[in-house]
Amino acid sequence: MADVIAATGKRKTAIARVRLKLGAGIIKVNGKEMDDYFPRAADQLMVRKPLELTDAMDRYDIVANIHGGGTTGQAGALRHGIARAIEKLDPNQRLVLKRAGFLTRDPRRKERKKYGQKGARARYQFSKR
C-alpha cells in the first residue's frame, strides 16, 4: 500500500487535488485549516460526509489544493476528490460511496446567456404596442 494516495475531484469550474495519508483526521485546504477555508457549516458538512460514511473521520490526514469556482463548488470538488481517494485506498468502500453519489461528478454547469435576451432564461419584457 502506498503511503500517500492522490485523487482529483471536480465540480462546476472548481478542481481539487487531494492527497490522503494515514494520520489524525486533519484536513488542510490551500494551506489553511478546513474550518477556516470553508466558514459555512453546510460546506464543512459536505466535505466531511464521505469520511463519516466510511468511518474514516480520524484515520486520515487530507491535504488539498483547490482552484476555480466559488466556495460551494470548491467544497463539492473536495468531497468528490476525498471520495475518489478513499475508493483508491480501499476498493471495498466503492459501493457505499457510489450509492451516496459521491463518486459521480456533478454535471450541472451554468447555462450560457443567449443573444437578444437578458440572461440564460430571463427575457426582456414583451410589449405588444
C-alpha positions in Angstrom: 0.0 0.0 0.0 1.3 3.4 -0.9 1.7 5.9 1.9 0.1 8.8 0.0 -3.0 8.4 -2.2 -3.7 11.2 -4.7 -7.0 11.9 -6.4 -8.7 14.7 -8.3 -12.3 16.0 -7.7 -14.3 18.3 -9.8 -17.5 20.4 -9.5 -18.6 23.2 -11.8 -15.4 25.0 -12.5 -13.6 24.1 -9.3 -10.8 21.5 -9.3 -9.5 19.9 -6.1 -6.2 17.9 -6.0 -6.4 15.8 -2.9 -3.7 13.8 -1.1 -4.8 11.3 1.6 -2.5 9.7 4.1 -2.8 7.9 7.4 -3.0 10.4 10.3 -5.2 12.0 12.9 -8.0 13.5 10.8 -6.5 16.9 9.9 -7.9 18.5 6.8 -5.9 21.3 5.2 -7.1 23.2 2.2 -4.7 25.6 0.4 -2.5 25.7 3.5 -5.4 26.6 5.8 -7.5 24.5 8.2 -10.7 23.3 6.5 -12.9 25.2 9.1 -11.1 28.5 8.3 -11.2 27.9 4.5 -14.9 26.9 4.4 -16.7 29.1 7.1 -20.2 27.9 6.1 -21.3 24.8 8.1 -23.1 23.4 5.1 -19.8 23.3 3.1 -17.9 21.7 6.1 -20.6 19.1 6.4 -20.4 18.4 2.6 -16.6 17.9 2.8 -16.8 15.6 5.9 -19.6 13.4 4.6 -17.6 10.7 2.7 -15.3 10.4 5.7 -18.3 9.9 8.1 -19.9 7.4 5.7 -16.8 5.2 5.6 -15.9 5.6 9.3 -12.6 7.2 8.3 -13.0 10.5 10.2 -9.9 10.3 12.4 -8.0 7.8 10.3 -6.6 10.0 7.5 -4.9 13.4 7.1 -6.0 15.3 4.0 -4.1 17.9 2.1 -5.9 19.6 -0.8 -5.2 22.3 -3.3 -8.3 23.8 -4.8 -8.6 26.4 -7.6 -11.5 27.8 -9.6 -15.2 28.2 -8.8 -16.8 29.5 -5.7 -16.8 28.2 -2.1 -19.7 25.7 -2.5 -18.3 24.4 -5.9 -14.9 24.0 -4.2 -16.4 22.1 -1.3 -18.2 19.8 -3.8 -14.9 19.3 -5.7 -13.1 18.4 -2.4 -15.9 16.0 -1.5 -15.5 14.3 -4.9 -11.7 14.1 -4.5 -11.9 12.7 -1.0 -14.4 10.0 -2.1 -12.2 9.0 -5.0 -9.1 8.8 -2.8 -10.9 6.6 -0.2 -12.1 4.4 -3.1 -8.5 4.1 -4.3 -7.2 3.2 -0.8 -10.0 0.7 0.0 -11.9 -0.6 -3.0 -14.4 -2.3 -0.6 -15.8 1.2 0.1 -16.8 1.8 -3.5 -20.4 0.6 -3.2 -21.1 2.7 -0.1 -19.6 5.9 -1.8 -21.3 5.1 -5.1 -24.7 4.7 -3.5 -24.3 8.0 -1.7 -23.5 9.6 -5.1 -20.0 10.9 -4.1 -18.1 9.2 -6.9 -20.2 10.7 -9.7 -19.1 14.1 -10.9 -21.9 16.5 -10.7 -22.5 17.5 -14.4 -24.5 20.7 -13.7 -23.0 23.9 -15.1 -24.0 27.5 -15.6 -26.2 27.8 -18.6 -24.9 30.3 -21.2 -26.6 33.7 -21.8 -28.4 33.8 -25.2 -28.2 36.8 -27.6 -31.2 39.1 -27.6 -32.1 38.1 -24.1 -31.4 39.3 -20.6 -29.9 36.0 -19.4 -29.9 32.3 -19.8 -33.6 32.0 -19.3 -34.7 35.6 -18.5 -36.2 37.5 -21.3 -36.8 41.2 -21.9 -40.5 42.1 -21.3 -42.7 41.8 -24.4 -44.7 44.8 -25.4 -47.5 44.4 -27.9 -47.8 48.1 -28.5 
